[in-house]
Amino acid sequence: MQIPQVRASTKNLDWLSKSLNQKKVMRNRFLLCLLLFATAPSFAQIKETFDLATYTIPAEWKEVSSTAEVVSYAITDKQKGTYCQAGIYKSMATMGTALLDFQTDWTDLVAKPYHITAQPDPGAPTTNDGWTALSAEGYFDFNGSKSVAILLTLSGYGRRVSILFLTNTQDYNPKIDEILGSVTLQIQEESGNGIDQPTQPQNVSYVSGSFTFTTTTFDDGWVATAEDDWVRVAKGKTIVLIHYPNKQADVYNSVLMDGLKNAWNILVAPRYSAASNVEFKPLTNWEPIEFAEADMVEKSSGRQVHVVLFKKNYSNGAGKYIEFITPDKTSFEKEFGPYHESSSGWEKMENMAMYNKFAIADNDLQGKWSSDYSGAIQYVNAVTGFDAGMDTHASTENFQFVSGNTYLWDLSVASGTVGNIKFQNVKSNGNFSMNSNWQITFSAIEGKPRTCDAYFSCIKDLRVLWLDNKAFFKVQ
């Protein structure tokens, strides 16, 4: 899969400002608890560019923070006690659908930092020129007063872009509209075969190939087999298909029921010739559950089976469609439990996704495997509410396996308080050995031996290498 290339085209987002304004997301005056405004001088109203976004910030606003991940601007009226802050975030790879992109950003940028537990209501998406926008607001307490955070996530061309506003008043609504109306985004050409992949390291090309192990027999009797469109897991007469991400099936739908029916029609229905006792029974909550079942006739075998399609939509976007095929409904319920109208108690079905797991042979590792990570923590003075600094962390780790069971390893890290970021790079090389097909020992990592639990998981046309639960993708 080639990383999308930027083409020479942009699209103004004035349609977005109108959409947000119609939602009337700022309903009351609130006290802002996070505001970065104390140190930077003001600047003239000129076009700014950060990552994919080009935009205009009003002249009276100040740039108060700039890192590799986010640039922030703010305005305050000390006499009125009103504030507003805007944060433009670096684009990231899409999680697969606009809704998953929004849910992931909401968790990382809003729910966790501001301890917001209420479920967001992004409503229906707005789409223009290949970008799909979802937005919602959340309220939180600080020193006994209320604050509001407004998140906008735009998904398109294999990327997602986030803009976050913090304010305590409607006075700055026109300025928010002005900022949004000025934004243009560089448009990227999507590539690939239409199948979404998990978030992967950026600026590399991914390679697939043949692997030694395509079947795993687990201690509890389940047998997993890697196939073209799913991992097939079987025990006795029960078959479970862990579907790979699919752009058509995973497309965002603001109506949970409609999204479930769409996935059923794409992933399930084409392989069966008849259906009876069809029921679609999704459960709406913070992490919605999709559940559908029917008695069906397999086209390939002509046998009567009971089919269940299940997915738990985790807030981090990790949910997968899993299809359960049993001789009848009683057999399904005996193995996995009956349907119930509760958000908990689905662990037996959820855990089937863990059977996407395959052993490793020496020759499977040849080439370069890469993993990267980034994050930031914003600190606030608990007394004044003013900025108390931001810590950032970004790292890239690479393993290159070469002939003779030798390897090259490097780790690059940038971390520290904004304005005082330190850069470090360490390298080593040596020999590796397979203790088993599930464990690798490296002779020297940072000066000492390291043993890692290891396995592959499958996605469409690719495998992911997991070392001590850290994902690595093979690159050219």
C-alpha positions, 0 to 999 in steps of 0.5 A, a space after each residue: 500500500 502506497 502512502 497517498 501523495 499530495 496533489 496540487 488542489 485545495 478546498 475552502 471550508 466555508 461550508 463547514 463554518 456554516 454547518 457548525 453554526 447551524 448546530 449552535 454548539 455554544 449555548 451558554 457562557 462557561 469558564 475556560 479551564 485550559 487557555 494558552 495565552 500568557 506569553 506570545 506576542 500578537 501578530 498580523 492577520 496572515 495566512 498560516 500553514 500547518 501540515 495539510 491545513 492553511 488558514 487565517 487567524 484573526 489579528 488579535 489572536 496569539 499563537 501560544 503553542 506550537 509542536 510537531 503535533 498541534 499549533 494553538 492560538 488564543 484570545 482573552 478578554 480579561 475585563 469580561 473574563 471570556 476566552 477562546 482557544 483554537 488548536 489545529 492538529 497534524 493529520 493522521 491516518 484514517 481509522 477506516 471510517 469518519 465515525 471511527 476517526 471522530 470517536 478516536 479523536 474525541 477520546 484522545 483530544 477531549 474525553 481523556 484530557 478534560 475528563 468528559 464522560 458524557 457521550 458526544 452527539 456528532 449528528 449527521 456528517 457533512 461531506 464536501 470535495 471528498 472530506 467528511 466532517 463530524 463535530 460535537 461539543 462536551 462540557 466539563 467542570 473546572 474549579 466549580 465552573 463549566 467549560 466547553 470543548 468543541 471538536 471537529 474531525 475531517 476525514 478524507 483521502 486516507 487522512 483525518 484532520 482535527 480542529 479543537 475549540 475551547 471557549 466560555 462564551 458565544 461572543 467568539 462565534 463569529 471568529 470561530 466561523 471566520 477561522 473555519 471559513 478560511 481553512 483550506 486542506 491539501 487534498 491527497 490521492 488515495 491509493 490501494 485496493 479499497 480495503 482499509 488498514 489499521 493505523 500504520 507508520 507514515 512515509 513508508 511503502 508496505 509490502 506483503 508476501 508469502 508466510 510459513 504459517 497460515 494455520 494456528 491450532 490453539 490449546 482450547 481446540 479452535 483452529 484459525 486459518 488465514 484466508 483472502 477476506 477473513 481469518 476463519 476460526 473453527 471448532 467442531 461444527 462452529 465456524 467464526 469469520 473475523 472479517 478484514 476491514 472493508 471500506 464499503 462495509 465500514 462506511 459511516 452511517 449516522 443511523 446504527 441500524 442502517 449501518 448494520 444492514 449495510 454491513 450485513 448486505 456486503 459481508 454476509 448476504 451474498 454467500 447465502 441463498 435464502 434467509 428466514 427469522 432475520 433480526 437486526 438488533 443493534 445496541 446504542 451506547 458509547 461503544 455501540 454493539 451491532 448484532 444481526 442474526 438469521 437462519 440461512 442456506 449456504 450457497 457453497 454447501 446447500 446446508 441450513 445454518 444459523 448466522 450472526 454478525 457482530 461488532 463492538 465499536 470500540 472508542 479507539 476504532 479497533 472493532 471488527 465485524 465477526 461472523 458466527 456460523 452454527 448449525 442452529 440458534 441453540 448451538 450458537 447460544 450454547 457456545 456464546 450466550 443468547 442476545 441480551 439488551 445490555 452493553 456488557 456481557 459480550 466478552 465471549 464474542 468479542 474475544 474471538 477477534 484474538 484468534 487472528 494470531 499466527 506463528 513466525 518462522 525465521 525467513 518470514 522476518 527478512 526485511 525492515 519492520 517499523 513502528 512509530 508513536 506520538 503523544 502529548 500532555 498539556 499541563 495547567 496551573 490548578 490555581 490560575 487555569 493558565 498554561 503550565 507547559 506541554 510535554 510531547 513524545 514521539 518515537 520511531 523504532 525499526 528492526 531490519 532482519 538480514 541474512 544469517 539471523 542477524 539484525 539492525 535495530 534503531 530507536 529515535 525519540 524526541 521528548 520533553 517540554 515544548 521549547 526544550 525538546 531533547 532528541 535521542 537516537 540509539 542503535 545496535 545490531 547482533 544476532 537473533 534466535 527463535 526460541 519458538 515460533 512465538 518468541 524471539 531473543 535479540 543478542 543486544 538491544 540497548 546493551 543487553 539481550 532482549 526476549 520478545 513474545 512474537 506473532 503475526 496478525 492478518 489484514 487484507 494482503 498484509 501481516 502485522 508483526 507484534 513484538 511484546 504487543 507492539 505492532 510493526 509493519 513491513 516496509 520497503 
